[in-house]
Amino acid sequence: MPGSGLLRVTVDKSHLITIGERLYTESIELIRELVNNAYDADATEVHVTVRDDLIRVEDNGAGMDLEGLQQYFNIGSPEKVQKPRSPRLHRDRIGQFGIGKFASLSACNRFEVQTQKGSFAARVTFDKSAWGEEGDSWALPFEYIAPDLQRGDGTTVLLLHLTRSFDPKEVEHRLVEGVPLKAPNFQVWLNGERVKSRTLSGHRIAVLDGTPFGPVHGEILVLPASASDVGPPGIEIKVKQVTVRRDLFGAEAWGRAAHRLRGELHADFLPVTTDRSDFVQDSPQYVAFREVVNRVMNEVRAILRQLSGQQERRAASKALREALERIQRALTRNPDLSPFGPLPEAGPGDQRGPAATTKSDGAPREKLIGAPETPPKRKRVAKKPKVKRLTPDAVVKRLRLGHEGISCCLDHFGEDGPECFCEGIVIYINRDHPLYRREARKAETHTMHLARLLTQEITLMKDAPRDPRKAFDRQSRLLRDAFTDTRE
């Protein structure tokens, strides 16, 4: 009858390195992991050095004694799970799995840890080729060293005999995203320069919502359209202040507006994958998180539409103001084209500009050139108004012509509506018209397009000539003088 016994389980040590390499497909992430280890150890400063021949990560954290070193090299240790807060600064610890140090060998052939805690100081060397030649032995070379009292407690990690090169700018980018730089009492330095989180300006939307597993908080930033190319678009999802993923949460379908979205959302309750590159998306925590985010993104889209409308109104107002100023100068040069007769010329010292018409006593300041003795009177026929009510987006400005004036209104009259039309002394321009939308994309063409439409209606206001060629010639004169530099 067969007896019972124990079956020895062995693991090829090379598999550990292979697993680490696969988990950290981009070995640059290893530097981020080493800095986060320093954060977990209550370091207030971490100095990273990136050179062609080595990478050094030095911190002033708590350091490790012999037991701490054994714990450090214990794969899959539950230490940080059982003690999720650091002992001195009570930080939420970031690391969980403890495999990053072995994955470092995907970028170098030698990994050294030198640590000091009080009177204890030691060095552990992890040589890739020597470790592999030791067969079943899992021991690592260890040596005591003399404590450096001037240095104090802390740990230094060296990656030597690098098998790939590291771009310091790319390292900085990863540190900005993957390290809690905004945490109090924590600074990171790269090659002597402090690494700082990006500061962007724009419309900020605060987020604070609850789930059964914990809060979701942070802010979403809508950048100005002119700054939409600052860094990659998207909202960073952070767990314990470290970016796990950047996402647009469906805003990809919003067109160019999505490029203006930045920000960060913190959800420390989310379970992450082993390499911290994504979340366990079928978990109830992630499902609850997405429900919150969907509500937030609906709000963001409404605000984005509102901001886009405000920017469009500002651009339209600026273009209309410039067009009217140019047309006013052109009418001063061409008084015979004014719908209200010739404009008065301002005398010396008159600060009222081309719209000035009289002295304080009402007497004319100067003789009107070419003015008819008796202005012709028009018989006005009451017509049913086309415009009964303006939208809240309407932009209205007035062009003063002596005592008279013309009102100009930019508003929405539908894509199939007229490009422009006139009612009395009000000129309406349709912002929904395809030509307007196309020309409004650039400030220069926007102003020219408005000037063309306005001079067209002003020319028709004059006396509605039956000869189309005559009307075109009048408009051409106004446009020419409107866009001729008055300083010439």
TORKEKOL-107457 format. One record per atom (N, C-alpha, C): x, y, z. Coordinates in steps of 0.1 Angstrom, whole numbers, plus 5000, padded with zeros to 4 digits. Example, Ala and Ser with C-alpha at 12.3 -4.5 7.8 and 13.67 -1.06 7.14 Angstrom:
513249435078/512349555078/513249675078/512849785071/513749895071/512950005079/
END
This chain:
500949885000/500050005000/500950125000/500750224990/501650334989/501550425002/502650475006/502650575017/502550715013/502650805022/502450955020/503851025022/503951135016/505251215018/505151355013/506251425011/506251565007/506851574993/506251654985/506851674971/507451814971/508751824968/509451944968/509052024955/508752154958/508452244947/509652334944/510052344932/511252424929/510752524918/511452644919/511152744909/512452784903/512452784890/513652834883/513852984885/514953024890/515153164894/515053254881/515353204870/515353284858/513853324855/512953244860/511553274857/511153404865/511753424876/511453544884/511753674876/512953664870/513353784862/512453804850/512153684844/511253694832/509953754836/509353714847/508053764851/508153914854/509253954860/509454094863/509554174850/510254124840/510454194827/509054204820/508254104821/506954114815/506054214822/506154214835/505254304843/505654454840/506954474839/507454604836/508054614822/507054614813/507454614798/508354734795/508154844802/509054954800/509854974812/511154944811/512054934823/512255074829/511855174822/511955314828/510955324840/509955244841/509055244852/509755194865/510855134864/511555084875/512055194884/512455304878/512955424885/511755484893/510555484887/509455534894/509155444907/509255314905/509055224916/510055244928/511355264924/512355294934/512055414942/511555524935/511255644942/510055624951/509055554946/507855524955/508255444967/509155354966/509655274977/510255374988/510955474983/511455574992/510355654999/509355684991/508155754997/507555665008/507355535006/506855445015/507655435028/508955465026/509955455038/510055595045/509055685042/509055815049/510155905046/510755895034/511755985029/511156125026/511856225029/511356365026/512156415013/513256355010/513956384998/514456264991/514356264977/514956154969/515756214958/516956174957/517856224946/518056114936/517656134924/517856044913/518956094904/519856004900/520956034891/520855944879/520755994867/520655914855/521855944846/522755844845/523955864836/523955744826/524955754817/525055644807/525455514813/526155524824/526755404830/526055354843/525155444849/524455394861/523255484864/522455424873/521255494878/521355484893/521255604900/521355604915/520055664920/519455594930/518255654937/518555654952/518755774957/519255794971/518155864979/517755814991/516755874999/517255895013/516455975020/516756005034/515655945043/515055825039/514055765046/514455695059/513655605063/513955535076/515055445075/515455395063/516555305062/516055165067/516955065066/516554925070/517654865079/517154785088/518054705096/518054565090/518654465097/518854335090/517454275088/516554285097/515154235095/514554305083/514754435082/514154515071/514654475058/515954445057/516554395045/515954265040/515854175050/515254045047/513854065042/513054155048/511754185043/511754245029/512754325027/512854395014/512954295002/513754195005/513954094994/513053974995/512053985003/511053885004/509953904993/509853824983/508953844972/507553814977/506653914973/505253904977/504953914992/505853984999/505654005013/504354075016/503554035026/502354105030/502554225039/503754265041/504154375050/503354495047/503354545035/502654675032/501154655032/500654535029/499254515030/498754515044/499554455053/499154445067/499354575074/500354655069/500654785075/500654895064/499354935060/499255015048/499755165050/500055205063/500555335065/501955335070/502755425066/504155435070/504155475085/505255425092/505255445107/505455585112/506255665104/506555805110/505655915104/505455915091/504656025085/503255975082/502955855085/501555795083/501055815069/501955785059/501555795045/500855665041/499955685031/499355565025/500355505016/500855385019/501855325012/501455284998/502355294988/502055274974/502355134970/503555084973/503954954969/503154834975/503054724967/502254614972/502954484970/503554464958/503954334954/505454294956/506354394956/507754374959/508554304948/508054304936/508754234926/509654324917/509454464919/510054564911/511554554911/512154524923/513654514924/514254404915/513454294914/513954184905/513754224890/512754294887/512554334874/513554444869/514254504879/515354604876/516454534867/516554404869/517554334861/517254324846/516054374842/515754374828/516454494822/516954594830/517654714825/519154714829/519554624837/520954624841/521354484845/522654464847/523254334851/523554334866/523554444873/523954444887/523054544894/522554504906/521654574914/522154584928/522454694933/523054714947/522154794956/521954744968/521154814978/522054844990/522254974993/523055015005/522155095014/522055045027/521055105036/521755125050/521155225057/521655255070/520455295079/520455235091/519455275101/520155275115/520355395120/521055405133/522455355131/522855265139/524255215139/524455095129/523355055123/523354945113/523554995099/524554935092/524754975078/525154855070/524654825058/524954705051/524754735036/525354635028/525154645014/524854505009/523854495000/523454374993/523654384978/524254284972/524554294958/523854184951/523154224940/522354124933/522954124918/523854034916/524454024903/523653924894/523253964883/522353874875/523053744871/524253754865/524853624861/525353544872/525953604883/526353524894/525253454901/524053524903/522953464909/522353344902/522453354888/521953244880/522853124881/524153144883/525053034884/525052964897/524353014907/524352954920/523352844921/522652814910/521752694910/520552714919/520352624929/519152624937/519352724949/520452784951/520752874962/520053014958/519253064968/518553184966/519253294975/520353274980/521053374989/521753474980/521753604986/522353714980/523553764988/524653804981/525853854989/525453964998/525953965010/525554065020/526854095028/527054225031/528254265038/527854385047/528454385059/528254505068/529254615064/528854735065/529754845062/529754945073/530755035074/530755135085/529655235083/528955265093/527855365092/528455505089/527755585081/528155715077/527255815085/527755855097/526955945106/526556075099/527356125090/526956245083/525756225074/525756115068/524656085059/523356065066/523355985077/522155965084/521355845079/520155815083/519355705079/518955725064/518755615058/518355615044/518855495036/518455495023/518755385014/519255435001/520255374995/520655404982/520655284973/519955294961/519855184952/520655214940/521555124935/522355144923/522055044913/521755094900/521655004889/522955024880/523754914879/525054924873/525054834860/525954854852/526154774839/524754774832/524354894828/523054914822/523054844808/521954784805/521754724792/520854804783/520454924787/519755014778/520055154783/519755254775/519955394779/518655454783/518755554791/517555624797/517655774794/516655824788/516555974785/516056044798/516856134803/516456204815/515156274814/514756324802/513556394801/512356294801/512556184796/511456074797/511356024811/512456014818/512455984832/511656084840/511956214837/511256324844/509756314842/509356284829/507956274826/507256164834/507956044835/507355934842/507255964857/508256034863/508256074877/507056174880/506856264870/505756364872/504456294873/504256184865/502956114864/502856014875/503955944879/503855824887/504355834901/504655964906/505255984919/504356084926/504156074939/503356174946/504056304949/504356374939/505056504940/504356604948/503056604949/502256704956/502056664971/502556554975/502456514989/503356604997/502856635010/503656725019/504956665023/505956745025/507256695030/507856585020/507756605007/508356514998/508856584986/510156574983/510756634971/511556524964/511556544950/512356454942/513256534933/514456494932/515456574924/516056474914/516156524902/516656444891/517956524885/519056454886/520356514881/520556664886/520156684899/520356814905/519256914904/518256884896/517056974894/515856914900/515156994907/513956944914/512856914904/512156804906/511056764897/509756814903/509056894895/507856954900/506656914891/505556904898/504256874890/503956984881/503256954870/502857064861/501757144867/501757274864/500757364868/500157424856/498857404854/498157444842/497057544846/496657634837/495557724840/494357694831/493257724835/492057694828/490857694837/489757644832/488457634839/488557504848/488457514861/488657404870/487257354875/487057224874/485857164878/486157064890/485757104902/486057024914/485156894914/485756784918/485056654918/485156604933/483956564938/483956494951/482656424952/482756294951/481556204951/481856074958/480856014963/481055894971/480655764964/481255654969/480955524965/480855434977/480255314976/480255224988/481655184993/482755214984/484055174988/484955284992/484555404990/485355524993/485055634984/485655754986/485355874978/486155874965/485655954956/486355984943/486456134944/487656184944/487856334945/489056374935/489056504933/490056564924/489456674916/490056704905/489556814896/489756784882/488956834873/489056824859/489356964853/490256984845/490657114840/490357124825/489657234821/489457254807/490357364803/491357334795/492357434791/491757524780/492357644779/492057734768/492357664755/491657694745/491857634732/493257654727/493857764730/495257804725/496257714733/495957654744/496857574752/496557424751/495757384742/495357244742/496457144738/497657194733/498657104730/499757084741/499357134753/500257124765/500156984770/501156894767/501056764773/499956674767/499956554770/498956464764/497656484771/496556484763/495156504768/494756384777/493756404785/493256304793/493256334808/492556254816/492356264830/493156154837/494056184846/494856084853/494056024864/494055894864/493355824875/494455784885/494355834897/495455814907/494955724918/495855634922/495655554934/496855574944/496555624955/497555664965/498555764959/497955864951/498655974945/499555934934/499455814929/500255774917/499355744905/499655804894/498855774882/498955634877/497855574876/497755434871/497455434856/496555524853/496055524839/495655664835/495755704823/495155834818/494055794808/492855864810/491755824802/490855944798/490155934787/489256044783/487756004786/487555884790/486255844794/485155874784/485355844771/484455864761/484455994754/485256094759/485356224753/486056224740/486656104736/487256094723/486256134712/485056104714/483956134704/483556274704/484156364712/483756504713/484456584703/485356524695/486156604686/487356674692/487656794687/488856874692/488656914706/487456924711/487256964725/487856874735/488056744731/488656644740/490056684743/490756744734/492156784735/492356884746/491356944751/491457054761/491256994775/491056864777/490756804790/492056764796/492256804809/493356754817/492756734831/493556694841/493056684854/493456544860/492956524873/493256404880/492056364889/491856234890/490856184899/491456084908/491256094921/491856004931/490755904936/491155784935/490255674940/491155564946/491455584959/492455494965/491955354967/490655334965/490055204968/490155114956/490555164944/490555084932/491654974932/491254854929/492354744928/493054754915/494454754916/495254764904/495854634901/496354624888/496954504883/498354504889/499054384888/500354364894/501354474890/501354514877/502354604872/501854754873/500754774880/500154904883/499954984870/499654914859/499354984846/497854994843/497054924851/495654934848/494854884861/493554884860/492754844871/492054704868/491654644879/490854514877/489454564874/489154564861/487954634856/486654564859/486754434862/485554354865/485254354880/485954434887/485754444902/484554534905/483854514916/482754604919/483254744922/484454764927/485054894930/485154974917/485654914906/485854984894/484455014888/483454934889/482154954884/481555084891/481655084904/481155204911/481955334907/483255314905/484055434901/483555484887/483255394878/482855444865/481455504865/480555464874/479255534875/479455674880/480455704889/480655834893/481255914881/482255854874/482855924864/481955964852/480955874849/479955904839/479156024842/478756034855/478056154859/478856284858/480156274862/481056384861/481256424847/481456334838/481756364824/480556434817/479356394821/478156474816/478156614820/478656644832/478756784837/479856854829/480956784827/482056844820/481656884806/480956794799/480556824786/479656944785/478756964795/477857084795/478657204797/479657204806/480457314809/481357354797/481857244790/482657264779/481857334767/480657294766/479857364756/479657514759/479357534772/479157674777/480457754775/481557704778/482857774776/483157804761/482857704753/483057724738/482157834733/480857844738/479957944734/480558084739/481058094751/481658214756/482858264747/483658164744/484858194736/484458244722/483358174716/482958214703/482358354703/481658384714/481058524715/482158624716/483158604724/484258694725/484958714712/485158604705/485858624691/484958694682/483658674682/482658744673/482658884677/482558914690/482559054694/483759134689/484959074691/486159134687/486259164672/485859064664/485859074650/484859174645/483659184651/482659284647/483159424651/483759434662/484259574666/485259624656/486159534652/487259574643/486659604629/485659524625/485059554612/484359684612/483659714623/482859844623/483859964624/484959944631/485960054631/486460084617/486759974610/487359994597/486260054587/485060014589/483960064580/483760214583/483760254596/483660394600/484660474593/485960434593/486960504586/486760514572/486260404566/486060404551/484860504548/483860514556/482760604553/483160744555/484160774564/484660904566/485360954553/486060854547/486760884534/485860894522/484660824523/483760824512/482360874518/482261004521/480961044527/479761034518/479961024505/478861004496/478260874497/478960774503/478360644504/477660614517/477560714526/476860704539/475360704537/474660604543/473260604542/472560724547/473260804556/472660914563/473161044558/473761044546/474461164541/475861174545/476561274541/478061284544/478261294559/479361244563/479761254577/480461384579/480361454591/481161574594/482561534597/483461624593/484861614596/485161674609/485861604618/486261664631/487261764630/487161874637/488061984637/489261954645/490262044645/491562024653/491162024668/491761924674/491561914689/490261844693/489461814683/488261734686/488561594689/488261544700/488661404705/487561304702/486461354695/485361264694/485461174682/486461194673/486661104662/485661134651/485561044641/484761074629/483261074632/482861024643/481461034646/480961164652/481961264654/481661394660/480861474650/479861544654/479061614644/478761764648/478661794660/478261934664/479061984676/478962114678/479562174690/478462164701/478862204713/477962194724/476662274722/476762384714/475562464711/474662414700/475162304693/474362254683/474762304669/475562404668/475962454655/476962364649/476962354635/477862264628/479262304630/480162214633/481562244634/482262284621/481962214611/482562244598/481462214587/481662284576/480762264565/480762114560/479662064558/479561924552/479861924537/480861854534/481261854519/480261764511/479661834501/478761764492/477361734498/477061804509/475761774515/474561834507/473561754505/472361814498/471661914506/471062014500/470362114507/469162054515/468461974509/467361904516/467461754514/467761684525/467961534523/466661474519/466661384510/465461314505/464861234516/463561244517/462761174527/462261044521/462360934528/461860804524/460560774530/459760714523/458460674529/458660534534/458460514547/458660384552/457460304552/457560184548/456360094548/456559984559/455559974567/455659884578/455659744573/456659664578/456759524574/456759434586/456359314584/456359224595/457859184598/458259204610/459759174613/460059034612/461259004607/461758864606/462258814619/462858904627/463358874640/462458914651/461958824658/461058854670/461758854683/462758764684/463458754696/464958704693/465858764700/467258724699/467658614709/468658534705/469058434715/470058494725/470358424736/471258474746/472658494741/472958424729/474358434723/474558554714/473458634712/473558744703/474658844706/475358894696/476358994698/475859114690/475659224698/475059344692/476059464694/476359534683/477159664684/476559764675/476959894677/476360004670/477460074663/477160104650/478060194642/477460334642/478160424648/477660564648/478160644636/477160704629/477460784617/476860924620/477661014626/477161144630/476061124640/474961194638/473861174648/473061044646/473360984635/472560854632/473460734635/472960624632/473760504635/473060384629/473860274628/473360144624/473660044634/472759964638/472959854647/473359724640/474259654645/474759524638/474559414648/473959304644/473659194653/474059064647/474958994654/475358854650/474558754659/473758674653/472958574660/472758454652/472058354658/471758224652/470458224645/470458214631/469258204624/469058074615/469857974619/469757844612/470657834601/471157714599/472057684587/471457714574/470157694573/469457724560/468957874559/469157944570/468758084570/469558174561/469158304559/469958394550/471358424556/472258454548/473658484552/473558614560/472858714555/472658844563/471358904557/470758994565/469559074560/469459194569/468659284564/468459414571/467059444574/466759494586/465459544590/465559684595/465159784588/465259924592/466759954592/467259994604/468660034605/469459924613/468959804613/469559694619/470059584609/471359554609/471859454600/472059324608/471459214603/471559094610/472558994602/473458934609/474358834603/474158704609/474058594601/473658464606/474958384609/475158354622/476358284626/476258134623/475058084620/474957944616/475257914602/475358024594/475558004579/476857934577/476957834568/478257764566/479357854562/479157964554/480258054551/480758124563/479858164572/480258234584/481158144593/480658014594/481357924603/482757894597/482857894584/484157864578/485157984580/484658104577/485458224578/485758264592/484958214602/485158254616/486258174623/486858074616/487957994622/489158074624/489458174616/490658264617/490258404619/490958474628/490558614631/490658704619/491658684610/491758774598/490558764589/490258634585/489158614576/487758644583/487758624596/486458664603/486158804602/487158894604/486859044603/486559074589/487259024579/487059054565/485659014561/485258894565/483858844561/482758934567/482958974579/481959064585/481859194578/483059254575/483159374567/482459364554/482659254547/481959234534/480459234535/479959164545/478559154547/477959294551/478659364560/478159494565/478159594554/479259604546/479359704535/478359674524/478059544523/476959504513/475659564517/475259554530/473959604534/473959754535/475159814539/475159964539/475060024526/475659954516/475560004502/474060004497/473359894501/471959884497/471059984505/471560014517/470760114525/470860254518/471960284511/472160414506/470960454497/470760374486/469560404477/469260284469/469660164473/469360044466/469460064451/470660084446/470760104431/470259994423/469660024412/469159924403/470259854395/471359924393/472459864386/473259784395/473359654394/474159574403/475659614403/476059644391/477459674390/477859804398/476959894398/477160014406/477159984421/476359894425/476259854439/477659784443/478059694434/479359624437/480559724437/480559824428/481559924428/481660004442/480460034447/480360114459/480860024471/480459904471/480959814481/482459794480/482959784468/484359764466/485159884472/484660004469/485360124475/485360124490/484260094496/484260084511/485259984516/485159864510/486059754515/487559794513/487859854501/489259894499/489759994509/488960094512/489360194522/489360144536/488460044539/488359984552/489659914555/490259854546/491459764548/492659834543/492659964541/493860034537/494360104550/495660084553/496260144565/496160294565/495560344574/495360494575/496660564577/497660494581/498960564584/499760594571/499260534559/499960544547/499760684541/
END
